Amino acid sequence: MAPLLISSPQNPRIKHLMLLQQRSQQRRNEHRIVVEGAREIEHCKNAGFEIETVFYCPTLFDIDKLKGSYFEPIEVTPQVYEKIAYRGSTEGVIAIVEPRFLSLKDLELGDNPLIVVLEGVEKPGNIGAVLRSADAAQATAVVVCDPLTDLYNPNLIRSSLGAIFTVPCVACSSIECIKFLKENNIKILTAQLQDSELYYHTPMRGATAIVMGTESTGLTQAWREAATAHIRIPMRGELDSLNVSVSAAILLFEAVRQRE
């Protein structure tokens, strides 16, 4: 049976897709998310997420690449795809997917966990970039405390290049996360300027959580008081902070270096 062909941006299926892209409330109400891009959808599929519908433009994407998955294929014209494409580049494929939400108790810590904790980080692009570094460092999980954005925001998925599907990611409160880390004997290293030591002088070989806040306000007092150690990245110039995703990459790969 030939896939449904949509040639008008005013088609109700296209309007519904765009609502899911643009409104987090719509995604929550329907328990559906939008994943754009061949690589991102492949990571999503490999992680066992259920793909419901795939919109694709045959001049840009070969739908046979997604063989082995069961979904509704919908073919769209280049004009329609241009309307629904979230990113600038044209990969030609967008999927509606059923999300999965993990809790702290779902995390498989293993013998020597390495966890990234972000408190109050608002920009989806920053969280996505941290997830990419966490994937590269084979971190155990990323925990987003007191989140100010939807974990399945399309821009977060895009900036993570699909790492949101490859790295376990949990949203919870800071109080819940602190309790969890302490109960599991995971040392808490908070990135902060005050009362801190250089990160490369701090042991990261054992079970470790690296905790970071926003550039503007840093971490709350609860994290500062819960910390096993306070660490900092040396700043040799005039500025006193790095982007949180850059800081995460530096600290994660110091942990990797120490564990090799």
C-alpha positions in Angstrom: 0.0 0.0 0.0 1.4 3.4 -1.1 2.1 5.9 1.7 -0.3 8.8 2.2 0.9 11.9 0.2 0.5 15.4 1.6 1.1 18.3 -0.8 -0.5 21.2 1.2 0.9 22.9 4.3 -2.7 23.4 5.4 -3.3 19.7 5.7 -4.6 18.9 9.3 -1.8 16.3 9.8 0.8 19.0 9.0 -0.9 21.5 11.3 -0.9 18.9 14.1 2.8 18.1 13.6 3.7 21.8 13.8 1.7 22.2 17.1 3.7 19.4 18.6 6.9 21.1 17.4 6.0 24.5 18.8 4.1 23.8 22.1 5.4 21.8 25.0 1.9 21.7 26.5 0.7 19.9 23.4 3.5 17.4 23.7 2.7 16.8 27.3 -1.0 16.5 26.7 -0.5 13.9 23.9 2.5 12.2 25.3 4.2 12.6 22.0 7.4 14.3 20.8 8.9 15.3 17.4 12.3 14.1 16.3 13.8 15.5 13.2 16.8 14.2 11.2 18.0 10.8 10.1 20.7 10.4 12.7 18.5 11.5 15.6 15.7 9.1 14.5 18.2 6.3 14.1 19.4 6.8 17.7 15.8 7.0 18.9 14.9 3.7 17.1 18.1 2.0 18.4 17.2 3.0 22.0 13.8 1.3 21.6 11.5 4.3 21.4 8.3 3.7 19.6 8.1 5.6 16.4 4.5 6.4 15.5 4.5 8.4 12.3 7.3 9.4 9.9 6.9 12.4 7.5 9.5 12.2 4.7 10.3 13.9 1.5 11.4 11.2 -1.0 13.7 13.6 -2.9 15.7 14.1 0.3 15.3 10.9 2.3 15.0 7.2 1.5 12.3 5.8 3.7 13.8 2.2 3.3 16.6 3.3 5.7 14.1 2.9 8.5 13.2 -0.7 7.6 12.7 -2.9 10.6 10.5 -0.3 12.4 6.7 -0.2 12.4 5.3 3.2 11.8 2.9 5.1 9.6 4.8 6.6 6.6 3.6 9.9 5.2 5.2 11.3 2.1 5.3 15.1 1.8 6.4 17.4 -1.1 9.5 19.5 -0.9 7.3 22.6 -0.3 5.6 21.0 2.7 8.9 19.7 4.1 10.3 23.2 3.9 7.4 24.3 6.0 7.8 21.7 8.7 11.6 21.5 8.9 12.8 22.8 12.2 16.5 23.0 11.3 18.1 24.9 8.5 19.6 21.9 6.7 17.2 19.6 4.9 17.5 15.9 5.8 14.0 15.2 4.7 12.6 13.2 7.6 10.6 14.0 10.8 9.0 11.6 13.2 6.3 11.6 15.9 7.5 9.5 18.7 6.2 8.3 22.1 8.7 9.6 24.7 10.0 7.8 27.8 10.5 9.6 31.1 13.0 8.1 33.6 13.2 8.7 37.3 16.2 8.5 39.5 15.3 5.0 40.6 15.4 3.8 37.0 19.1 4.6 36.6 21.5 1.7 36.4 24.5 3.0 38.3 27.0 0.1 37.9 30.2 -0.1 39.9 31.7 3.4 39.2 29.1 5.9 38.0 29.9 9.2 36.5 26.9 11.6 36.6 26.4 15.1 35.3 23.9 17.3 37.2 22.6 20.5 35.8 20.6 22.9 38.1 18.3 25.4 36.6 19.9 25.4 33.1 17.3 27.0 30.8 18.6 27.0 27.3 17.8 23.7 25.4 20.9 24.1 23.3 23.1 24.1 26.3 21.5 20.9 27.7 21.8 19.3 24.3 25.5 20.1 24.1 26.1 18.7 27.6 24.3 15.5 26.5 26.7 15.2 23.5 29.7 15.4 25.9 28.1 13.0 28.3 27.7 10.5 25.4 31.3 11.0 24.3 32.5 10.4 27.8 30.2 7.5 28.4 28.7 9.1 31.4 26.2 7.1 33.4 23.4 9.7 33.3 22.6 13.4 33.0 20.2 14.7 35.7 18.5 18.1 35.1 17.3 19.6 38.4 14.5 22.0 38.6 14.2 22.1 34.8 13.2 25.2 33.0 12.7 23.6 29.7 11.1 20.5 28.2 13.6 17.6 28.0 12.2 16.7 24.6 12.2 20.3 23.3 13.0 19.9 19.5 15.9 22.3 19.8 17.3 20.2 22.7 17.0 17.0 20.6 18.6 18.7 17.6 21.5 20.2 19.6 22.1 16.8 21.3 22.3 15.1 17.9 20.2 12.4 19.4 22.2 12.0 22.6 19.0 12.5 24.6 18.2 8.9 23.4 21.7 7.5 24.1 22.3 8.9 27.6 19.8 8.2 30.4 18.4 11.6 31.3 16.3 12.4 34.4 14.4 15.5 35.5 13.8 16.0 39.2 14.3 18.5 42.0 17.6 19.4 43.5 16.5 18.0 46.9 15.6 14.7 45.3 18.9 14.5 43.5 21.0 15.3 46.6 19.2 12.7 48.6 19.7 10.1 45.8 23.4 10.8 45.4 24.1 10.6 49.2 22.1 7.4 49.5 24.2 5.9 46.8 27.5 7.1 48.2 28.3 9.2 45.1 30.6 12.2 45.9 29.3 15.5 44.8 31.7 17.9 43.1 30.1 21.4 42.6 31.6 23.7 40.0 31.9 27.1 41.6 34.3 30.0 42.0 34.1 30.4 45.8 36.0 28.2 48.2 37.1 25.9 45.5 40.1 24.0 44.3 41.3 23.4 40.7 39.4 20.6 39.1 42.5 18.6 38.1 43.6 18.4 41.8 40.3 16.7 42.7 39.9 12.9 42.6 37.2 11.7 40.2 38.0 8.0 40.0 35.2 6.8 42.3 31.5 7.3 42.0 31.2 10.9 41.1 28.6 13.5 40.3 29.7 16.7 38.6 27.2 19.5 39.4 26.9 22.8 37.5 24.5 25.7 37.5 23.9 28.6 35.2 26.6 31.1 34.2 24.5 34.0 35.7 23.5 32.6 39.1 25.5 29.5 39.7 24.4 26.8 42.1 21.9 27.2 45.0 23.1 27.0 48.5 21.6 23.5 48.9 24.2 22.1 46.5 27.1 24.1 48.0 26.3 22.7 51.4 25.8 19.1 50.1 29.1 19.1 48.2 31.9 16.7 48.9 34.3 19.2 47.2 34.0 22.5 45.4 36.0 22.6 42.1 36.8 25.3 39.5 38.3 25.7 36.1 41.1 28.2 36.0 40.1 31.4 34.2 43.2 33.3 32.9 41.4 36.1 31.1 39.1 38.9 32.0 35.9 36.8 32.1 35.0 34.7 35.1 33.0 31.9 33.6 32.6 29.5 30.6 29.5 28.3 28.9 28.0 25.4 30.9 28.4 23.0 28.1 32.1 23.8 27.7 32.6 23.5 31.4 30.8 20.1 31.4 33.1 18.8 28.6 36.3 19.9 30.4 35.2 18.3 33.7 33.9 15.1 32.2 37.0 14.4 30.3 39.2 15.1 33.3 37.1 12.3 35.0 37.7 10.1 31.9 41.5 10.8 32.1 41.7 9.9 35.7 39.8 6.7 35.2 41.9 5.4 32.3 
